[in-house]
């Protein structure tokens, strides 16, 4: 068998706490949970133009041509798993590590220090966490580096010296938006969402599928209301609909045309038809600016 030296980004992802999951849920339900997570990992890998090398128990090994694509895929995996329903009351979570560098390709598998380092940082990751190294951060474009933070120099299994480890921040709406700007997976939906706020219009569609709302300047829609949180809410395309998710302290108020007003508190609702949204106050009583929305079909 011939070997070929290549430069790739290697990613490992696995279900966190799977052993305890089998103990708590039993074989059948735990296996179902593992299967759902593996599906999320595969879908995200393929969407971001990667390749699954192999499944390893409750996880996968995947390779990507660039660190940028691997970073997008890692964030997409977490978002997909985060959307999964509870399994017997248990919230599922995965951990991910990736490393960019030279690998030795033999047949359909990959070997070398890059692979070992990727596996090592994955072992350090906590549930819902993405870890990588300084070398990989250096291979990312400047805009994506903003979505990372340095942790510390840590001991990684198989390495003689400690490695400077970084965490990728995927949970914060502003940072995820920075990540999403650089590369978008193929999308095939014709529905659009029109948002109007303070005289400005925003369209969410195949090219722009997510918007963050809050007082923080990193949000695409900055709301200055006294009861508005820094990262108050997000609106995103999810499968076949646009979903509004509240992340605030005081709630997000939604008034669908012709229906009673509802309030979301750490909850979400699919947007449909047309209506109005207020962040922290009632739509009908607010003195703050109100966002208008309308779901459009082409």
Secondary structure, 3 states (H helix, E strand, C coil): CCEEEEEEEEEEEEECCHHHHHHHHCHHHHHHHHHHHHHHHHHHHHHCCCEEEEEECCEEEEEECCHHHHHHHHHHHHHHHHCCCCECCECCCEEEEEEEEEEEEECCEEECHHHHHHHHHHHHCCCCEEEEEHHHHHCCCHHHHCCEEEEEEECCCCCCCCEEEEEECCCCHHHHHHHHHHCCCCCCCCEEEEEEECCEEEEECCCCCEEEEECCCCCCEECCCCCCCCCCEEEEEECCEEEEEECCCCCEEEEECCCCCEEECCCEEECCCEEEEEECCCCCCCCCCCEEEEEEEC
